[in-house]
Amino acid sequence: RQQAGQAGAGMEGNGQHPAPTAPPDQPHSECLQLLLRRSREAKNCAYCPYSRFPVGAALLTAGGEIFSGCNVENACYSLGVCAERTAIQKAISEGHTSFRAMAIASDMGDHFITPCGACRQVMREFGTDWDIYLTKADGTYIVKRLEELLPLSFGPEDLKK
């Protein structure tokens, strides 16, 4: 877990971007660089002997802390867990339930990594108005709001209807 400067500031947009190289006096850019770097670092810890498909995720809380996670496979395939859910579970186990952004990294070459449906639904449990940074192996990224990745979703407020 690591504290990240001014969390979430300036972390929006939806075009493809090069790996950020902002001046050090811009905390929001530093925060984004840190989030992207932590997702790449987490990917390096992935336990994926069966798929050989490492994924890392870094989750930015509303309080500016970053929790990372990697995918962890199991010989009983259904018992594995994705990087995104690992990061969320780590944050929740430390008392955080409000999130601003998540960066996801993999080795997909010229394609952006996207979260699976199960991860999108777990993310949705904590709102739809946060940014998801989908990266390529070369460090470029696109930004999507969670509500774009899981439109017409079902969430906790629907249980109160």
Number of C-alpha atoms within 10 A of each C-alpha: 14 13 15 21 18 16 24 23 14 13 17 16 13 13 9 13 13 12 16 15 9 13 9 9 8 13 18 19 22 20 23 27 16 21 28 27 20 25 30 26 19 24 25 15 15 21 18 16 12 10 9 11 15 24 29 29 34 34 30 32 23 16 16 19 19 26 27 30 29 30 23 18 21 13 9 7 10 8 9 14 16 21 27 28 23 22 25 27 18 16 23 14 10 11 9 17 15 15 24 21 27 28 29 32 32 27 19 15 11 11 15 20 21 17 19 11 11 12 17 19 18 15 22 20 14 16 17 20 15 23 24 28 30 24 30 21 16 15 17 18 26 20 21 19 17 22 17 13 18 15 9 8 15 12 16 11 9 8 7 6 5
